[in-house]
């Protein structure tokens, strides 16, 4: 059983470790090796110290008996979005442990974040994703997100990578429960 709840400071080390592990798993072959090497646990720990203090961008965690399985951070539009100047909510970060991907945890976290955005009054939301992460793009499309505009180049300390912005109308977002059963079976195809 997986429960979804608001993150707290007791989650700090677990969030930093999960974020680093998941980020390296999903981005380690996209960014240059030096860039990945410059993001040790301490880097992510520092991010999460700031993230947990940000009341404009809540963080939800998916937790099982064995610990954190995933997280989503959402809220006010951020500076890295390709949709500057628009009044939209944003999914800032969503990751699921590489060991539990494909079991519905990401879908539940995304649904909770969409509900949180809709409840906060945002009728539309955006997210940015690396154009090279085609499985992530398929995941978002499966959940009703669509590409908005062309690819754009995002710069990270001199590294330029193509990203896409995706958008979703949240007007008809419905409440989702706080617990979900996840299967231990094969990953669903999308």
C-alpha positions in Angstrom: 0.0 0.0 0.0 1.2 3.5 -0.9 0.0 6.5 1.0 0.3 10.1 -0.4 0.9 12.9 2.1 2.5 16.3 2.4 6.3 16.2 2.8 7.8 17.4 6.0 11.3 18.0 7.4 11.6 14.4 8.6 11.6 13.5 4.8 14.6 15.8 4.0 17.3 13.1 3.7 15.0 10.6 2.0 13.9 13.2 -0.5 17.4 14.3 -1.3 18.6 10.6 -1.8 15.5 9.7 -3.9 15.8 12.8 -6.0 19.5 12.2 -6.7 19.0 8.5 -7.5 16.0 9.2 -9.8 17.6 12.2 -11.5 20.8 10.3 -12.3 18.7 7.4 -13.5 16.6 9.6 -15.8 19.1 12.3 -16.8 22.5 10.8 -16.3 22.9 10.0 -20.0 21.5 13.3 -21.1 23.8 15.7 -19.2 27.6 15.5 -19.5 29.4 13.4 -17.0 31.0 16.4 -15.3 27.6 18.0 -14.7 26.2 14.8 -13.1 29.4 14.4 -11.0 28.8 17.9 -9.6 25.5 16.9 -8.2 26.2 14.7 -5.2 23.8 14.0 -2.3 24.8 17.4 -0.7 23.6 19.3 -3.8 20.1 17.7 -3.6 20.0 18.0 0.2 20.5 21.8 -0.3 17.7 21.9 -2.8 15.3 20.2 -0.5 16.1 22.5 2.4 14.9 25.3 0.2 12.0 23.4 -1.4 10.5 22.4 2.0 10.5 26.1 3.0 8.6 27.2 -0.1 5.0 27.6 0.8 4.1 28.5 -2.9 5.2 25.1 -4.2 3.9 22.2 -2.0 5.6 18.8 -2.1 3.7 15.5 -1.8 5.4 12.2 -1.2 4.3 8.6 -1.9 5.3 6.4 1.0 5.2 2.7 1.6 6.3 0.6 4.6 9.8 0.6 3.1 10.0 4.4 2.8 9.7 7.1 0.2 8.8 5.8 -3.3 8.3 9.1 -5.1 7.5 12.8 -4.9 5.9 15.7 -6.8 6.5 19.4 -6.3 3.9 21.8 -7.9 2.5 25.3 -7.5 3.2 28.8 -8.8 4.9 29.0 -12.1 8.7 28.9 -11.8 11.5 30.7 -13.5 12.6 27.6 -15.6 9.3 27.2 -17.4 9.1 27.8 -21.1 5.8 29.7 -20.5 7.1 33.0 -19.0 4.5 35.6 -18.4 1.5 33.3 -18.3 -0.6 32.9 -15.2 -0.5 29.1 -14.9 0.2 26.5 -12.2 3.2 24.2 -12.8 4.4 20.7 -12.1 7.9 21.5 -11.1 9.4 18.1 -10.3 8.0 14.6 -10.2 10.1 11.5 -9.7 9.5 7.9 -8.7 12.1 5.5 -7.4 13.7 3.6 -10.3 12.9 0.4 -8.3 9.1 1.1 -8.3 8.5 2.8 -11.6 5.7 1.4 -13.7 3.4 0.5 -10.7 1.1 3.6 -10.9 2.9 5.7 -8.3 3.8 8.5 -10.7 0.2 8.5 -12.0 -1.2 8.9 -8.5 1.3 11.7 -7.6 0.5 13.5 -10.8 -3.2 13.3 -10.1 -2.8 14.6 -6.6 -0.7 17.5 -7.9 -3.2 18.3 -10.6 -6.0 18.3 -7.9 -3.8 20.5 -5.7 -3.4 23.0 -8.5 -7.1 23.0 -9.4 -8.0 23.4 -5.8 -5.7 26.4 -5.6 -7.5 28.1 -8.4 -5.3 27.3 -11.4 -7.4 26.3 -14.4 -4.3 25.3 -16.5 -0.9 23.9 -15.7 2.4 23.5 -17.5 5.5 21.4 -17.0 8.8 21.3 -18.8 10.5 18.1 -19.7 13.7 17.2 -21.6 12.9 16.5 -25.2 15.2 13.5 -25.0 13.0 11.9 -22.2 10.5 10.4 -24.6 9.1 7.9 -22.1 8.3 10.9 -19.8 6.6 12.7 -22.6 4.5 9.6 -23.4 3.6 9.4 -19.7 2.3 12.9 -19.6 0.4 12.5 -22.9 -1.2 9.4 -21.5 -2.5 11.6 -18.6 -4.0 14.3 -20.8 -1.1 16.7 -21.2 -0.3 18.1 -24.7 2.8 19.8 -26.1 2.6 23.5 -26.2 4.8 25.2 -28.9 8.1 24.1 -30.2 11.2 22.8 -28.4 13.3 25.4 -26.7 16.8 25.3 -25.4 17.3 25.5 -21.7 20.7 26.3 -20.3 22.2 24.7 -17.2 25.6 26.1 -16.3 26.6 26.3 -20.0 24.9 23.0 -21.0 22.2 23.6 -23.5 19.5 21.0 -23.9 16.2 20.9 -25.8 13.1 20.9 -23.7 9.4 20.9 -24.4 6.6 22.5 -22.5 3.4 20.5 -21.9 0.1 21.9 -20.8 -3.2 20.6 -19.4 -6.6 22.1 -18.8 -7.4 21.4 -15.1 -11.0 22.6 -15.2 -12.4 19.0 -14.9 -9.8 17.6 -12.5 -11.5 15.4 -9.9 -10.5 14.5 -6.4 -8.3 11.4 -6.0 -7.9 9.3 -2.9 -4.9 9.3 -0.6 -4.0 5.7 -0.9 -3.4 3.4 -3.8 -2.6 -0.3 -4.2 0.3 -0.8 -6.5 1.1 -4.0 -8.3 4.4 -5.8 -8.1 3.9 -7.0 -11.7 5.2 -5.9 -15.0 5.2 -2.2 -16.0 2.2 -1.1 -18.0 2.9 0.1 -21.5 1.9 3.6 -22.6 
